[in-house]
Amino acid sequence: MESSSFELLKGLKGPILITGHSGFKGTWLILLLESMGINVYGVSLKPTKDSLFSSIYSNTQPKLNNWIDLRNLSELAFFLNKTEPSYIFHLAAQAIVTEGYLDPIGTFNTNVMGTANLLEAVRKCESVTGVTVVTTDKVYRNQNASNRFVESDALEGADPYSASKVGTEAVASAWKSIYKTENEIVVNIVRAGNVIGGGDFAKNRLLPDLIRSVGGRPPALIRNPESTRPWQHVLDPLLGYLMSATLSLEEKKNLTLNFGPTEPSLSVREVSEICKEKWSEIDFTIQPSKLIHESYFLDLNSKLASDLTGWVPRFDQKEAVGMTIDWWKNKFRGLASPRELCMQDIESLW
């Protein structure tokens, strides 16, 4: 990591609480914070057996074994007052677009009311100085005009998942107003692109689907090959979240920031072909589907984040895809443990 970035992060003190810590992104954030010597707590639903979290953390670490549903306000408030975190990164969410169509009510309950419960619990917890609410690049009103979205662009959810994330941001804005009149807790909203990296094995995500095709299994089905997305290694936005949190605490300012690649977004077809080139056992087939709504073009402008915090992506999109495939190849070949593979990528930041 560049020295200027590291100096900025020194202002972030523990203990830090991560909601959704047992998820893919949350697990990487635990590892990143631990590498900085910061005390971390986690709260989430129980992880699946094949998750990255389960492969790294055991039941012997009580700080990370807190299985609470954010829809339970009283239990959540009790936990916050017991652990007394200084800062919270709110990652817990139902984050799969296709799952939003299957269970729209559950998606809204988790993403909207879960966020409201967390921010209300924070209101009654004296130790918390700030919260970063993680949403998505899919909150923008997307008319497929090939523009790069900036933070001031209009928001609109065209499917249950993205609409629930617009609702998440509305909740965050409402509690900003409450905090401003009561205790001046900072609330940041961060929007990132399609994060990728080793250990993500979620259903209906491109790279995990491609990884599942290895070993003579059925090929991955590519729904919209020409759709573009801002692909980025998970460490890039996570580093941005830490830098923006530190800055907002120092300046007592609420921030809303994009974190995405600087180069134009790659298409689904291009990413699939890069994966195939890196690992010949990967197999995919094009099977267009119109059963669900998905944006054709999606790109982010992260200039504001760069101007305010000095954040820039460490890896371009092709590097991010390559790192992800290398992680999985090395895991399948038994060359290193999941923790070791993650730490190798984290060390490339320093």
N, C-alpha and C positions, 0 to 999 in steps of 0.2 A: 504494500500500500504506500502511496506517496506520503512523505513526511507531513505535508500540510493537512492531508486528510486524517492522518493518525492523531495529530495534535488537536484537531477539532473534536474528535471522538472522545478525548480524555475528559470532556465535560459531562459525559453520560455516566451517571452513577447507579449502582445497584442498591437493593435488589430490583431486578426488572422482571415483570410478569409478561408472559406470552400466552395469549388465548389462542387455541388451535395449535398448540405446540406439538401435538402428536402427528400433525399433517406433514406433508413433504416440505413445504416452505418453512413451517415452524421448526422442524427438526434442524434444518440448515441454519436457522437463526440462533437456535440454542448453541450449536457448535461454534458459530461465529462469535457470539458473546462470550462463551467460555474461553475461546482462544484469546480474548482480550482481558481475561481475568475478572469478568463481571458475574456476580451471583445471579442465578436465573431460577425463577419459579415458572411452572406451567399449569394451565388449566384447559381441559378439553374433554371431548368424548374419548372413550377407549380406542386405541389404535387397532387397525386390522393386523393379523398375524404376519402378513407379507409386507408391511409398511417399512419404510426406512427407519422410523422411530423404533419399532420393535426389534430391528436388527442391530441397533446400537445401544439402546438403553434397556436396562432390566428393571425388575420390580424392587430392586434394592436402593433406589434413589427416590426417597419420599417427596422431594421438592418437585419432581416431575411426574408423580403418580397421583394426580388430583383429577378425578374423572367427574366433572360437574357440567351439567347442561346449562348453557347460558340463558335458557328460557326460565330457569329457576332463580328468581331475583334474590330471595332470602338466603339461599345457600351460597350464592355468589357473593353477596354482601358480607356474609360471615367469613368467607374465605379471604376476601381482600383485607378485612380488618385484622385477621389473624396473621397474615403474611406481611402486611405493610409494605407493598411495593412502592418504589419511588417513581416508576414510569411503567406504562403498559403499551405493548404492541398488540393490537387487536387484529388477529389473523383468522379467528374462528369464523367459518362460513360454510354454507353449501355452495361449492365453487364450480360445479359441473353444469354446463349449459343444457345438455340433454336431460340431466336429472331434474332440472327446473321444469321441464315439460311434463315429466312423469309425476312430480310431486310439487306443484306450484305453491300450495298452502304451506307445506313444510319448509320450502325454500324461503318464503316471506317471513314465516315465524322465526326461523333461525337467523336470517340475515338482517331483518329489520328489528324485530322485537328483542333478539339476542343482543344487538348493539344498544338498544334503548336500556335494557336491563344493566348491561355493563356500565354505561355512562351514568346511570342513576346510582349504582353501587359505588362508583368512583366519587360521586358527589358527597357521599357520606363517609369517605375514607380519607382521613387527614394527611396520610403519608404521600398520596399521589400528587405529583406536580404536572403530569402531562400524559396524553394518550395519542398514539398514532393509530388512526383507523384506516385499514387497508381495503381499498375497493378494487377497481379494475379499469382497464382502458375501454371496456364495453359500455361505460355509462354515458358516452357521448351520443348525441343525436346524429346518427350516421346515415347520410344520403348517398354514400358510395361515390363521393366526388373526388377521391384521391388526395384530399387535403390532410395535412398533419395536424391533429387536434392540439389546441392549446387550452390551458386551464380555464379560460373564460368562455369557451364555447358552450353552447346549450347542451343540457343533459336530457336524455330520453331513453327509456328502456323499451326495446322492441320484443323482448321475450321475458319469461318469468325471472330468469337469473339476473339479466342486466337491469330489469326494472326493480328487482329487490335491492340491487346495489345502489341504484339511484335513491331508493328509499333509505338505505343505510346512510348515504350522504346527507339526506334531509334530516335524519335523526341527529347526526353529528352537528349539523348547523344549529339545530334547536338547542342542544345542550351547550354549545358554545355560548349562546346568549344567556343561559342559566348560569354557567360558570363565571361569565363576565361580571354578573351582578353579585356573585356570592364569594368566589374564592380564586378566580383568575387562573384556573387550571388551563393549560394550553391544549388545544385539540388540533392535530394535523390530519389531513386527508391525503393519502398517497395513491396514485394510480399507476399501475405498471402493465406491461404487455404480457405476452405469453411466456411465462417463465419455464425454463427447462433445466435439467441437470440430473445427475445420477441419483437413483433411488426413487424417482417418481414412477409409480406403477398403477396410477389411477386409470379407470376405464374411460373410454371415449376422449382420450387426449392423444395427439398425434404420435409423439415419440414413444410413450409407453405402448401404444398399439403396435408400433413398428418393432419394438423390442420383443413383444410377445409373439411376433412372427418367426423368431429365430428358432432353429432346431427342427425344421420340417413341419412346424405348426401352420395352421391356415394363414394366408396372407392378410395383412392389415387392409381394411377397406377405407379408401380415401374418398370422402364425400364431396368436397369442393376443392379440387386440385389447384385452381387458379386464384383462390382467395389468398390475400396477403395478411400477415400478422407480424407485429414487432417482437420477434423471438429474442430472448435474452437469457443468459445464464443466471440462475437464481441468486447468485452472490451479488450481481450488479444492482438490482433494485434493493436488496437487503442492506447493502452498504449505503445506498441513498437514503433509506429510511432512518438509519442511525445518524447520518450526517444532518438530515433535516430536523430530527428530534433534538439534537444537541443545539443547533442554531436557534430553534424556536424557544428552547428553555432559556438560552442566554439573552435573547431579545424580547422574551415574553410576548411572542407573536404567534398567531395561528397561521399555518401554512397549508396551501393546497398545491400539490406538485405532481407533475408527470415524471416518470422514470422509464425511458425507453432507449432503443438504439439510435445512433446518430445517422446511420445509413438507411436508405429506403428499405421497407419491410420485404422480406422474402415470401414467396408464395409457398403454399403447402406442397406443391409438386417439387419445387426447388429444394425444400428441406428434406423431403422424402428421398430425393435422388442423392443428396449429400450423404444421408445416412446409409444408403445402399452402397455408395462408393467406399465409405469408411468400413462397412461390415457387409460383406457379400451375402451372408446368410439372411439378411433382412429381405423380406418379400412384401410387396404390396400390389394392390389392384385398384383401379379407378372405378368407383361405383357411385355416381352422382345421386344425391338425395335431396328432395325438396320437402321432406316431412317436417323439418324444423327450419326456423328463420336463422340465418347467420349472415353477418355483414360480409360484403365482398372485399372491400378495401378497409384496412385498419392500420393507422400509423400515428405515432405520437411525436409531439414537439417537446423536448425536454430542456429547452434553452433557459427557462426560468429557474429550474433546479440547478443547472450549471452556474448561472449567474449568481444565485444566492448562496449556494453551498460549496461550489467548486467541484461538484460531482461530475464525473464523466464515466461512461462505460469502460470497464477494463477489457472487455472481450467483445469483438464484433460478432455478428450472428453466425457466421460460418465457424468461428472458433467455439462459440457456445454449443453448437450442434456437435462439433467434433469432440469437445470435452465430455459431453453427455454420452456419446457412443463409446469413447475410450473407457469411461467409468464402468459402463455395463460389460464391456468386453473383458476388462480386468477382473471384475467380480465373477463373471461366469467361468473364467479360467482359474479362479482361486489365487490370483496373484497378490491380493491384499484384501483386508476386511472392509466392509462398508465405511466404518469410521476412518480407517486409514486413507481410503480413497477420497472421502470428503475433505479430510485435513490436508491432503496434497493439493486439492483445488484451493482451499482457504489460504494456504501458505503462499500461493501465487499472488495474493493480494498485497502481502506485506513487503 
